């Protein structure tokens, strides 16, 4: 017989627990019509008003010794920006779980942290996939030729990167107890995180201050790997993406069981 105080650590639903969380997130995704609509509109605005708008004035850029179109360079950068945006969805969803005691209920019912992380990643992964398909469609519509095979590889890499940021987002949310703190974190931490990376600007030609912020941003290096794969067929950086994602997940797995949980957060 398991005592109540030990229930959280000794109960284990295994893979079934992950399926339960994933199913709930899948249902929530398709029911969130407003969120889905905004996620459809966001990449359209980026591509139409930034990529297409600047493509004629900045036709090509140099990336690691290779001349590439500004449109392709920026589209790959926008994917990084969208990844950070999906990270906010994880923070929103986990904050709700904490606020109404669902996180405590799931963990005490036997959902292990690893499966909780994977299950909660379903919502943002679906959102990111939808946005990447929209980007591809809009790019083709405006005559921007993307290499389909390489773009599919980029999509796979983006999911691995998103798992890294999802784990970070869940870790952050473990220390957020109300919506006010959540909004502060999103506005003053995650938004600068997305735009300080070389999404729209060229790292080598940027002012020193901008380069400084870019160099301390993990997203900068993740975007470099994505662009290396797409433009230069350099794949060794993929190992770095895989390792950092694994490390982030492991850290989250170790921290989540040590968080004090109550049924209703104040």
LINZIDA-V888070 format. One record per pair of residues at least 12 apart in sequence whose ideal C-beta (glycine too) atoms are under 8 Angstrom apart, sorted by the first residue. I is the first residue (numbers start at 1). GAP is how many residues later the second one is. D is the distance in Angstrom with one decimal. If there is no record, write none. Layout:
i=[I:I]
gap=[GAP:GAP]
d=[D:D]
//
This chain:
i=[7:8:8:8:8:9:11:11:11:12:12:13:13:13:13:13:14:14:14:15:17:17:17:17:17:17:17:17:18:18:18:18:18:18:18:19:20:20:20:21:21:21:21:21:21:21:21:22:22:22:24:25:25:25:25:25:26:26:26:28:28:29:29:29:29:35:35:36:36:39:39:39:40:40:40:42:42:42:43:43:43:43:43:43:43:44:44:46:46:46:47:47:47:47:47:47:48:48:50:50:50:51:51:51:51:51:51:51:52:52:52:54:54:55:55:55:55:58:61:61:62:62:63:63:63:63:64:64:64:64:66:66:68:69:71:71:72:72:72:72:73:73:74:74:75:75:75:75:76:76:76:76:76:77:77:77:77:77:78:78:79:79:79:79:79:80:80:80:80:80:80:80:80:81:81:81:81:82:82:82:83:83:83:83:83:83:84:84:84:84:84:85:86:86:86:86:86:86:86:87:87:87:87:87:87:87:88:88:88:89:89:89:90:90:90:90:90:90:90:90:90:91:91:91:91:91:91:91:91:92:93:93:94:94:94:94:94:95:95:95:95:97:98:98:98:98:98:98:99:99:99:99:100:101:101:101:101:103:104:104:104:105:107:107:107:108:112:113:113:113:113:114:114:116:116:117:117:117:117:117:117:117:120:120:121:121:121:124:124:125:125:128:128:128:129:129:132:132:132:136:147:150:150:151:153:153:154:154:154:157:157:157:157:157:158:160:160:160:161:161:161:161:163:163:163:164:164:164:164:164:164:164:165:167:167:167:167:167:168:168:170:170:171:171:171:171:172:174:174:174:177:177:178:178:192:193:193:194:196:196:196:196:196:197:197:197:197:197:198:198:198:198:199:203:218:221:222:224:225:225:225:225]
gap=[101:99:100:249:253:248:97:98:99:98:100:96:97:98:99:102:96:98:101:100:89:92:93:94:95:98:99:102:93:94:96:97:98:100:101:100:86:91:99:85:90:94:95:97:98:99:101:96:97:100:95:68:94:95:97:98:96:97:100:65:95:93:94:97:98:54:92:91:94:88:91:92:90:91:94:40:43:89:35:39:88:89:91:92:95:90:94:32:35:89:28:31:88:91:92:95:90:94:24:28:150:19:20:23:24:27:88:93:19:90:92:16:20:14:15:16:89:12:12:141:140:142:139:164:168:169:163:164:167:168:165:166:163:75:68:73:72:74:158:159:129:154:125:126:60:64:69:71:78:147:150:151:154:120:121:122:123:146:57:121:53:56:75:79:147:81:114:117:119:139:142:143:146:113:114:116:118:46:49:50:45:75:78:79:82:136:81:106:109:110:135:109:38:39:41:42:76:79:80:37:75:78:79:81:82:103:81:98:102:34:35:38:30:31:33:34:75:76:79:80:83:78:81:82:85:91:94:95:99:90:27:30:26:75:76:79:80:78:81:84:87:23:75:76:78:79:163:167:79:80:165:166:164:161:162:163:164:158:157:158:159:158:149:150:154:153:141:139:140:143:144:135:139:54:140:46:49:50:53:132:135:136:46:50:41:42:45:38:42:34:37:30:31:34:26:30:22:23:26:15:83:79:80:79:76:77:72:75:76:68:69:72:81:84:68:81:82:85:61:65:80:84:82:85:86:54:58:77:80:81:84:85:83:78:81:82:84:85:80:84:82:86:77:80:81:84:13:81:82:85:88:89:87:88:21:24:26:25:14:17:18:21:24:17:20:22:23:26:16:22:25:26:24:17:26:19:19:13:12:13:15:16]
d=[5.3:5.4:4.6:7.5:7.7:6.7:6.9:6.6:3.7:5.0:6.2:6.8:3.7:5.8:7.6:7.7:7.8:7.4:7.5:6.8:7.5:7.4:5.5:3.7:6.3:4.9:7.6:7.8:7.2:8.0:7.7:3.1:7.6:5.4:5.0:7.7:8.0:6.9:7.3:6.5:6.0:6.6:5.9:7.8:2.7:6.3:7.8:7.0:4.3:4.7:7.5:7.2:6.1:6.2:4.1:4.4:5.6:7.8:7.4:7.5:6.2:7.2:5.0:5.1:7.1:7.4:7.5:7.7:7.3:5.0:6.1:5.7:6.7:7.6:5.9:7.2:7.1:6.8:6.8:6.5:4.6:7.8:4.8:4.7:7.0:6.3:5.7:4.9:7.4:7.9:6.8:7.1:6.0:4.6:6.3:7.3:6.7:7.5:6.6:7.7:6.6:7.7:5.2:4.9:6.0:7.3:7.7:7.2:7.4:5.1:7.8:6.5:7.5:7.4:5.7:4.7:7.6:4.3:5.3:5.4:7.6:7.6:7.8:5.8:5.8:8.0:7.9:7.0:7.5:6.2:5.4:6.0:5.3:7.5:7.3:4.6:7.0:6.8:7.5:7.7:7.9:7.0:7.2:5.9:6.1:6.1:7.1:7.1:6.6:6.8:5.5:5.4:6.0:7.4:6.4:3.7:6.2:5.8:6.8:6.3:6.5:7.2:6.7:5.4:7.0:7.6:7.4:5.9:5.9:5.3:6.5:4.6:7.3:4.8:7.4:7.8:5.0:6.1:5.1:7.6:6.5:6.1:5.7:5.2:6.0:7.5:6.6:5.8:5.8:3.9:6.7:7.1:3.6:7.6:5.3:5.0:5.9:7.7:7.8:6.9:7.4:4.2:6.3:7.2:4.5:6.5:7.5:5.3:5.8:5.7:4.7:6.2:6.0:7.1:7.4:5.5:7.9:4.9:4.2:6.1:7.4:4.8:6.6:5.1:7.4:6.1:7.0:6.5:7.8:7.3:6.0:5.9:6.2:7.3:5.5:4.2:8.0:5.6:5.9:6.7:4.8:8.0:6.8:7.9:7.3:6.9:7.8:5.0:7.5:7.5:7.5:5.0:6.8:7.2:3.7:5.3:7.7:6.3:3.9:6.6:5.7:7.7:7.5:7.8:6.7:7.9:8.0:6.5:4.5:4.1:6.2:7.1:5.3:7.9:7.1:7.9:6.7:6.0:6.0:6.0:5.8:7.2:7.0:6.7:7.1:6.1:4.8:6.1:6.2:5.9:6.2:6.3:7.1:5.8:7.1:7.9:8.0:5.4:6.8:6.3:7.4:7.0:4.9:7.6:6.0:7.6:5.6:6.8:5.9:7.1:5.6:6.7:6.7:6.1:7.3:5.2:6.2:5.1:5.0:7.9:6.0:7.1:4.8:7.5:6.6:7.8:7.8:7.5:5.5:4.2:4.7:7.9:7.9:7.5:3.8:4.9:7.0:4.3:5.8:7.9:5.5:7.4:8.0:6.8:5.2:5.9:6.2:6.5:6.4:4.8:4.8:6.7:6.8:7.4:7.9:6.4:6.5:7.1:7.6:4.2:5.9:5.2:8.0:6.1:5.0:3.9:4.7:5.8:5.7:6.0:6.2:8.0:7.2:7.2:7.4:7.4:6.4:7.2:3.5:6.7:6.5:5.8]
//
